[in-house]
Amino acid sequence: MPAKVIPAQEISAPALHSQPSPATPSFSVVSVKLSPDCEADDWGIGIRGRNFWAVHVNTNELLSWAYGINARQIEHAPEWFTTERFDVQGLPDAGQQPSREQYRAMLQSALADRFALTFRSSQKVLPVYVLSVATGGLKVVRSADQTIKPSWGVHQGWLSIQSMTFEDVARVMQRTIFDRPVLDQTGLNDRYTFVLKWRPDETQFSQMRGLDVPQEAGTEDNEDIYTSARQQLGIKIESTRTLAPTMVIKTVSHPSPN
C-alpha cells in the first residue's frame, strides 16, 4: 500500500518519559546476563506467573518492550544494541500480581539501573502505520468486562485480541506483524475483544527473526490486512510518514554485573 504524508500537526506523538519516577515499581531481584548462542525459537520476552523473562534478546528489543517503541524510534544507539544478546529475569516484590504496565515500568527502572540508560524524548518524521476508526464507524464492541486480564495470540493471517485497548493492539501489531512503528490514533480508551483474519504478505512478520510463526489455514482466500481490518473491525490501517516519538540515547553502558 503506497504511503502518504500526514502533516505533522495532524498527529500528536506522545513523549517518552526519560527517567522513571520515584513511585515507579522495581524488581526485587533482577538478573542480566550475556546470552549464549541458541536457536531462534528460544527467543522471546514475556511474563510467566510473577516472573519477567527475556531470552536471547538484544537491547533494542528490551527497549521496545519496556517503552512500546520500534527500533526505528531509537537514536544514537551503539552498535552492540543490535549485535549483543542478553537473558534477563526479574522478580517483583511480594504482593499483588503486577499489571503489564507495571512490568514495563519495572523494566524501565532496570534498564536505567543496570545499563545506566539515560535519554531525552524527541520527535521525528518516520514511516509508520496509523490506526484510526474507518469511515462507517467501529464494528467491534467493547469487552463486557473491562477488568479481564488482557491477552493476545497471533498466527500469520490471524490475530486474537482479548480485553485490550487499541493502544495495546498497536503495540502487538508493531511487535509481531509490522516492521515499523504503529501509532494508535483511534481515540478509543475502552478494551475490546476480537479476532482479525487476513491474507499475510511477504512484508509481514519479518522482525520475528526467523521464529516459526504458524500459518493460519485458509488465509489465501482472505483480503489483505488493510481491507480486512476495515471490513471486520471498522479500523483503518494507513501506511504514512508522520511525527513519531523517539528516544535519543544520552548515556548507556554494558550491563553491570549481577
DRENSEPA-522907 format. One record per residue (C-alpha): residue in three letters; x, y, z; residue number from 1. Coordinates in Angstrom, 2 decimals. Example, Ala and Ser with C-alpha at 12.3 -4.5 7.8 and 13.67 -1.06 7.14 Angstrom:
rec r:ALA	east:12.30	north:-4.50	up:7.80	k:1
rec r:SER	east:13.67	north:-1.06	up:7.14	k:2
! end
This chain:
rec r:MET	east:0.00	north:0.00	up:0.00	k:1
rec r:PRO	east:1.53	north:3.35	up:-1.00	k:2
rec r:ALA	east:2.36	north:5.71	up:1.82	k:3
rec r:LYS	east:1.17	north:9.28	up:2.03	k:4
rec r:VAL	east:2.49	north:12.03	up:4.24	k:5
rec r:ILE	east:0.30	north:13.29	up:7.07	k:6
rec r:PRO	east:1.19	north:16.85	up:8.10	k:7
rec r:ALA	east:2.93	north:16.85	up:11.47	k:8
rec r:GLN	east:0.29	north:18.99	up:13.15	k:9
rec r:GLU	east:-2.38	north:16.36	up:12.46	k:10
rec r:ILE	east:-0.68	north:13.77	up:14.67	k:11
rec r:SER	east:0.16	north:14.25	up:18.33	k:12
rec r:ALA	east:3.06	north:11.98	up:19.21	k:13
rec r:PRO	east:3.22	north:11.22	up:22.96	k:14
rec r:ALA	east:6.55	north:11.89	up:24.64	k:15
rec r:LEU	east:8.54	north:9.11	up:26.28	k:16
rec r:HIS	east:9.38	north:9.51	up:29.95	k:17
rec r:SER	east:13.13	north:9.93	up:30.10	k:18
rec r:GLN	east:13.51	north:8.87	up:33.74	k:19
rec r:PRO	east:11.43	north:6.54	up:35.95	k:20
rec r:SER	east:9.59	north:8.45	up:38.65	k:21
rec r:PRO	east:10.28	north:7.74	up:42.34	k:22
rec r:ALA	east:6.92	north:5.96	up:42.51	k:23
rec r:THR	east:7.86	north:3.53	up:39.71	k:24
rec r:PRO	east:7.82	north:-0.08	up:40.97	k:25
rec r:SER	east:11.02	north:-2.06	up:40.65	k:26
rec r:PHE	east:12.08	north:-5.70	up:40.63	k:27
rec r:SER	east:13.18	north:-7.04	up:44.00	k:28
rec r:VAL	east:15.65	north:-9.28	up:42.12	k:29
rec r:VAL	east:16.85	north:-8.86	up:38.53	k:30
rec r:SER	east:19.44	north:-10.86	up:36.60	k:31
rec r:VAL	east:21.04	north:-9.69	up:33.34	k:32
rec r:LYS	east:23.50	north:-12.00	up:31.57	k:33
rec r:LEU	east:25.06	north:-12.23	up:28.12	k:34
rec r:SER	east:23.10	north:-14.86	up:26.25	k:35
rec r:PRO	east:24.84	north:-17.96	up:24.92	k:36
rec r:ASP	east:24.26	north:-18.89	up:21.31	k:37
rec r:CYS	east:20.94	north:-20.65	up:20.94	k:38
rec r:GLU	east:18.32	north:-21.46	up:18.38	k:39
rec r:ALA	east:15.92	north:-18.77	up:17.19	k:40
rec r:ASP	east:12.93	north:-20.49	up:18.77	k:41
rec r:ASP	east:14.42	north:-19.80	up:22.20	k:42
rec r:TRP	east:14.00	north:-16.07	up:21.62	k:43
rec r:GLY	east:11.29	north:-14.06	up:23.37	k:44
rec r:ILE	east:10.10	north:-11.67	up:26.07	k:45
rec r:GLY	east:7.17	north:-12.20	up:28.39	k:46
rec r:ILE	east:5.71	north:-12.84	up:31.82	k:47
rec r:ARG	east:5.40	north:-16.29	up:33.37	k:48
rec r:GLY	east:3.45	north:-16.32	up:36.61	k:49
rec r:ARG	east:5.07	north:-13.46	up:38.53	k:50
rec r:ASN	east:8.40	north:-13.63	up:36.71	k:51
rec r:PHE	east:9.50	north:-11.36	up:33.89	k:52
rec r:TRP	east:11.75	north:-13.17	up:31.40	k:53
rec r:ALA	east:13.67	north:-12.32	up:28.26	k:54
rec r:VAL	east:15.78	north:-14.87	up:26.38	k:55
rec r:HIS	east:18.37	north:-14.15	up:23.66	k:56
rec r:VAL	east:17.16	north:-10.58	up:23.06	k:57
rec r:ASN	east:19.14	north:-7.51	up:22.12	k:58
rec r:THR	east:18.93	north:-4.12	up:23.82	k:59
rec r:ASN	east:16.73	north:-2.67	up:21.08	k:60
rec r:GLU	east:14.19	north:-5.39	up:21.84	k:61
rec r:LEU	east:14.32	north:-4.74	up:25.60	k:62
rec r:LEU	east:13.72	north:-1.02	up:24.99	k:63
rec r:SER	east:10.93	north:-1.83	up:22.55	k:64
rec r:TRP	east:9.12	north:-3.95	up:25.16	k:65
rec r:ALA	east:9.70	north:-1.51	up:28.00	k:66
rec r:TYR	east:8.66	north:1.64	up:26.15	k:67
rec r:GLY	east:6.34	north:0.30	up:23.44	k:68
rec r:ILE	east:8.54	north:1.61	up:20.63	k:69
rec r:ASN	east:10.10	north:0.27	up:17.45	k:70
rec r:ALA	east:13.87	north:0.11	up:16.89	k:71
rec r:ARG	east:13.46	north:2.86	up:14.25	k:72
rec r:GLN	east:12.49	north:5.19	up:17.12	k:73
rec r:ILE	east:15.81	north:4.73	up:18.96	k:74
rec r:GLU	east:18.52	north:7.23	up:18.00	k:75
rec r:HIS	east:22.26	north:7.37	up:18.81	k:76
rec r:ALA	east:22.30	north:3.73	up:19.94	k:77
rec r:PRO	east:25.69	north:1.97	up:19.99	k:78
rec r:GLU	east:26.25	north:-0.93	up:17.60	k:79
rec r:TRP	east:26.04	north:-3.52	up:20.40	k:80
rec r:PHE	east:22.33	north:-2.67	up:20.87	k:81
rec r:THR	east:21.78	north:-4.93	up:17.86	k:82
rec r:THR	east:24.68	north:-7.38	up:17.94	k:83
rec r:GLU	east:24.82	north:-8.47	up:21.61	k:84
rec r:ARG	east:22.04	north:-10.53	up:23.15	k:85
rec r:PHE	east:21.02	north:-10.94	up:26.76	k:86
rec r:ASP	east:18.99	north:-13.16	up:29.09	k:87
rec r:VAL	east:17.02	north:-11.20	up:31.69	k:88
rec r:GLN	east:14.96	north:-12.39	up:34.65	k:89
rec r:GLY	east:13.09	north:-10.17	up:37.06	k:90
rec r:LEU	east:11.10	north:-10.97	up:40.19	k:91
rec r:PRO	east:8.74	north:-8.33	up:41.61	k:92
rec r:ASP	east:8.23	north:-7.70	up:45.30	k:93
rec r:ALA	east:5.80	north:-9.98	up:47.10	k:94
rec r:GLY	east:2.19	north:-8.89	up:46.97	k:95
rec r:GLN	east:-0.35	north:-8.47	up:44.22	k:96
rec r:GLN	east:0.32	north:-9.63	up:40.67	k:97
rec r:PRO	east:1.70	north:-6.57	up:38.83	k:98
rec r:SER	east:-0.07	north:-5.37	up:35.70	k:99
rec r:ARG	east:1.68	north:-5.49	up:32.32	k:100
rec r:GLU	east:2.19	north:-1.72	up:32.53	k:101
rec r:GLN	east:3.86	north:-2.15	up:35.92	k:102
rec r:TYR	east:6.18	north:-4.79	up:34.44	k:103
rec r:ARG	east:7.07	north:-2.30	up:31.70	k:104
rec r:ALA	east:7.84	north:0.31	up:34.36	k:105
rec r:MET	east:9.97	north:-2.19	up:36.30	k:106
rec r:LEU	east:11.96	north:-3.00	up:33.18	k:107
rec r:GLN	east:12.45	north:0.73	up:32.55	k:108
rec r:SER	east:13.90	north:1.04	up:36.06	k:109
rec r:ALA	east:16.15	north:-1.99	up:35.50	k:110
rec r:LEU	east:17.45	north:-0.51	up:32.24	k:111
rec r:ALA	east:18.25	north:2.78	up:33.99	k:112
rec r:ASP	east:19.95	north:0.95	up:36.87	k:113
rec r:ARG	east:21.80	north:-1.90	up:35.14	k:114
rec r:PHE	east:22.54	north:-0.29	up:31.74	k:115
rec r:ALA	east:22.99	north:3.26	up:33.10	k:116
rec r:LEU	east:20.50	north:4.32	up:30.44	k:117
rec r:THR	east:19.54	north:7.97	up:30.12	k:118
rec r:PHE	east:17.88	north:9.57	up:27.13	k:119
rec r:ARG	east:15.87	north:12.54	up:26.03	k:120
rec r:SER	east:12.46	north:12.34	up:24.41	k:121
rec r:SER	east:12.09	north:13.84	up:20.96	k:122
rec r:GLN	east:10.02	north:13.50	up:17.79	k:123
rec r:LYS	east:10.93	north:12.65	up:14.23	k:124
rec r:VAL	east:9.08	north:12.12	up:10.96	k:125
rec r:LEU	east:9.22	north:8.37	up:10.33	k:126
rec r:PRO	east:7.47	north:5.79	up:8.15	k:127
rec r:VAL	east:4.70	north:4.42	up:10.37	k:128
rec r:TYR	east:1.34	north:2.72	up:10.36	k:129
rec r:VAL	east:-1.53	north:4.66	up:11.92	k:130
rec r:LEU	east:-4.66	north:3.03	up:13.35	k:131
rec r:SER	east:-7.86	north:5.11	up:13.18	k:132
rec r:VAL	east:-11.60	north:4.47	up:13.10	k:133
rec r:ALA	east:-12.68	north:3.88	up:9.49	k:134
rec r:THR	east:-15.48	north:5.69	up:7.72	k:135
rec r:GLY	east:-18.70	north:4.00	up:8.79	k:136
rec r:GLY	east:-17.59	north:3.54	up:12.38	k:137
rec r:LEU	east:-16.20	north:0.84	up:14.62	k:138
rec r:LYS	east:-17.51	north:-2.69	up:14.01	k:139
rec r:VAL	east:-16.32	north:-4.34	up:17.23	k:140
rec r:VAL	east:-17.94	north:-3.83	up:20.62	k:141
rec r:ARG	east:-16.18	north:-3.08	up:23.88	k:142
rec r:SER	east:-15.48	north:-6.01	up:26.18	k:143
rec r:ALA	east:-18.38	north:-6.54	up:28.57	k:144
rec r:ASP	east:-15.96	north:-7.00	up:31.47	k:145
rec r:GLN	east:-13.28	north:-4.31	up:31.32	k:146
rec r:THR	east:-11.34	north:-5.93	up:34.18	k:147
rec r:ILE	east:-10.42	north:-9.19	up:32.36	k:148
rec r:LYS	east:-6.67	north:-9.66	up:32.04	k:149
rec r:PRO	east:-5.52	north:-8.62	up:28.53	k:150
rec r:SER	east:-4.13	north:-11.35	up:26.29	k:151
rec r:TRP	east:-3.37	north:-11.97	up:22.63	k:152
rec r:GLY	east:-2.27	north:-14.61	up:20.17	k:153
rec r:VAL	east:-1.01	north:-14.41	up:16.61	k:154
rec r:HIS	east:-0.55	north:-16.64	up:13.58	k:155
rec r:GLN	east:0.36	north:-15.49	up:10.10	k:156
rec r:GLY	east:-3.04	north:-14.24	up:8.97	k:157
rec r:TRP	east:-4.80	north:-14.44	up:12.36	k:158
rec r:LEU	east:-4.74	north:-12.11	up:15.36	k:159
rec r:SER	east:-6.77	north:-12.81	up:18.50	k:160
rec r:ILE	east:-7.22	north:-9.95	up:20.98	k:161
rec r:GLN	east:-8.88	north:-10.24	up:24.39	k:162
rec r:SER	east:-9.70	north:-7.22	up:26.54	k:163
rec r:MET	east:-7.10	north:-4.86	up:25.08	k:164
rec r:THR	east:-7.13	north:-1.17	up:24.23	k:165
rec r:PHE	east:-6.22	north:-0.16	up:20.70	k:166
rec r:GLU	east:-3.04	north:1.34	up:22.10	k:167
rec r:ASP	east:-2.20	north:-2.21	up:23.22	k:168
rec r:VAL	east:-3.28	north:-3.59	up:19.84	k:169
rec r:ALA	east:-0.93	north:-1.15	up:18.10	k:170
rec r:ARG	east:1.94	north:-2.44	up:20.28	k:171
rec r:VAL	east:1.12	north:-6.05	up:19.42	k:172
rec r:MET	east:0.99	north:-5.28	up:15.69	k:173
rec r:GLN	east:4.27	north:-3.36	up:15.96	k:174
rec r:ARG	east:5.94	north:-6.20	up:17.82	k:175
rec r:THR	east:4.76	north:-9.01	up:15.54	k:176
rec r:ILE	east:3.20	north:-8.07	up:12.19	k:177
rec r:PHE	east:4.73	north:-4.80	up:11.03	k:178
rec r:ASP	east:8.37	north:-3.72	up:10.75	k:179
rec r:ARG	east:7.83	north:-0.07	up:11.68	k:180
rec r:PRO	east:6.14	north:1.96	up:14.44	k:181
rec r:VAL	east:2.36	north:1.55	up:14.77	k:182
rec r:LEU	east:0.57	north:4.56	up:16.26	k:183
rec r:ASP	east:-2.89	north:4.42	up:17.80	k:184
rec r:GLN	east:-4.98	north:7.38	up:16.66	k:185
rec r:THR	east:-8.41	north:5.80	up:17.22	k:186
rec r:GLY	east:-9.21	north:7.96	up:20.25	k:187
rec r:LEU	east:-10.70	north:4.84	up:21.90	k:188
rec r:ASN	east:-9.86	north:4.14	up:25.54	k:189
rec r:ASP	east:-12.01	north:1.06	up:26.24	k:190
rec r:ARG	east:-10.86	north:-2.56	up:26.00	k:191
rec r:TYR	east:-12.01	north:-4.71	up:23.08	k:192
rec r:THR	east:-12.10	north:-8.41	up:22.20	k:193
rec r:PHE	east:-11.98	north:-9.59	up:18.60	k:194
rec r:VAL	east:-10.32	north:-11.84	up:16.01	k:195
rec r:LEU	east:-8.85	north:-10.41	up:12.81	k:196
rec r:LYS	east:-8.25	north:-12.70	up:9.80	k:197
rec r:TRP	east:-6.38	north:-11.65	up:6.67	k:198
rec r:ARG	east:-4.06	north:-12.80	up:3.86	k:199
rec r:PRO	east:-0.47	north:-12.11	up:5.01	k:200
rec r:ASP	east:2.19	north:-10.90	up:2.58	k:201
rec r:GLU	east:5.97	north:-11.10	up:2.43	k:202
rec r:THR	east:6.49	north:-7.78	up:4.26	k:203
rec r:GLN	east:4.85	north:-9.02	up:7.46	k:204
rec r:PHE	east:6.42	north:-10.85	up:10.43	k:205
rec r:SER	east:9.96	north:-10.13	up:9.17	k:206
rec r:GLN	east:11.04	north:-8.75	up:12.56	k:207
rec r:MET	east:10.29	north:-12.08	up:14.26	k:208
rec r:ARG	east:13.86	north:-13.13	up:13.34	k:209
rec r:GLY	east:13.01	north:-16.48	up:11.79	k:210
rec r:LEU	east:10.63	north:-17.67	up:14.51	k:211
rec r:ASP	east:8.22	north:-20.29	up:13.27	k:212
rec r:VAL	east:5.04	north:-18.19	up:13.40	k:213
rec r:PRO	east:2.25	north:-20.66	up:12.49	k:214
rec r:GLN	east:0.46	north:-20.12	up:9.18	k:215
rec r:GLU	east:-3.29	north:-19.85	up:9.67	k:216
rec r:ALA	east:-5.17	north:-22.22	up:7.37	k:217
rec r:GLY	east:-7.36	north:-20.71	up:4.67	k:218
rec r:THR	east:-5.75	north:-17.27	up:4.67	k:219
rec r:GLU	east:-5.19	north:-17.34	up:0.90	k:220
rec r:ASP	east:-8.92	north:-16.66	up:0.44	k:221
rec r:ASN	east:-8.92	north:-13.58	up:2.70	k:222
rec r:GLU	east:-8.36	north:-9.92	up:1.86	k:223
rec r:ASP	east:-5.13	north:-8.13	up:2.79	k:224
rec r:ILE	east:-4.76	north:-6.79	up:6.33	k:225
rec r:TYR	east:-5.81	north:-3.24	up:5.37	k:226
rec r:THR	east:-9.08	north:-4.33	up:3.76	k:227
rec r:SER	east:-9.75	north:-6.98	up:6.41	k:228
rec r:ALA	east:-9.25	north:-4.55	up:9.32	k:229
rec r:ARG	east:-11.65	north:-2.08	up:7.71	k:230
rec r:GLN	east:-14.28	north:-4.72	up:6.89	k:231
rec r:GLN	east:-14.07	north:-6.81	up:10.07	k:232
rec r:LEU	east:-13.15	north:-4.22	up:12.72	k:233
rec r:GLY	east:-14.05	north:-0.84	up:11.29	k:234
rec r:ILE	east:-10.37	north:0.10	up:11.74	k:235
rec r:LYS	east:-8.26	north:1.86	up:9.12	k:236
rec r:ILE	east:-4.58	north:0.90	up:8.93	k:237
rec r:GLU	east:-2.72	north:3.54	up:6.98	k:238
rec r:SER	east:0.88	north:3.49	up:5.81	k:239
rec r:THR	east:2.23	north:7.01	up:6.11	k:240
rec r:ARG	east:5.06	north:9.26	up:7.22	k:241
rec r:THR	east:4.47	north:11.46	up:10.22	k:242
rec r:LEU	east:5.82	north:12.55	up:13.60	k:243
rec r:ALA	east:6.53	north:9.71	up:15.99	k:244
rec r:PRO	east:8.07	north:9.83	up:19.48	k:245
rec r:THR	east:11.78	north:8.99	up:19.53	k:246
rec r:MET	east:14.29	north:8.07	up:22.21	k:247
rec r:VAL	east:17.62	north:9.88	up:21.81	k:248
rec r:ILE	east:20.25	north:7.98	up:23.81	k:249
rec r:LYS	east:22.39	north:10.22	up:26.04	k:250
rec r:THR	east:24.29	north:7.65	up:28.10	k:251
rec r:VAL	east:24.33	north:3.86	up:28.19	k:252
rec r:SER	east:26.82	north:1.13	up:29.06	k:253
rec r:HIS	east:27.05	north:-2.63	up:29.08	k:254
rec r:PRO	east:25.00	north:-4.00	up:31.99	k:255
rec r:SER	east:26.55	north:-4.03	up:35.43	k:256
rec r:PRO	east:27.33	north:-7.45	up:36.99	k:257
rec r:ASN	east:24.59	north:-9.32	up:38.83	k:258
! end
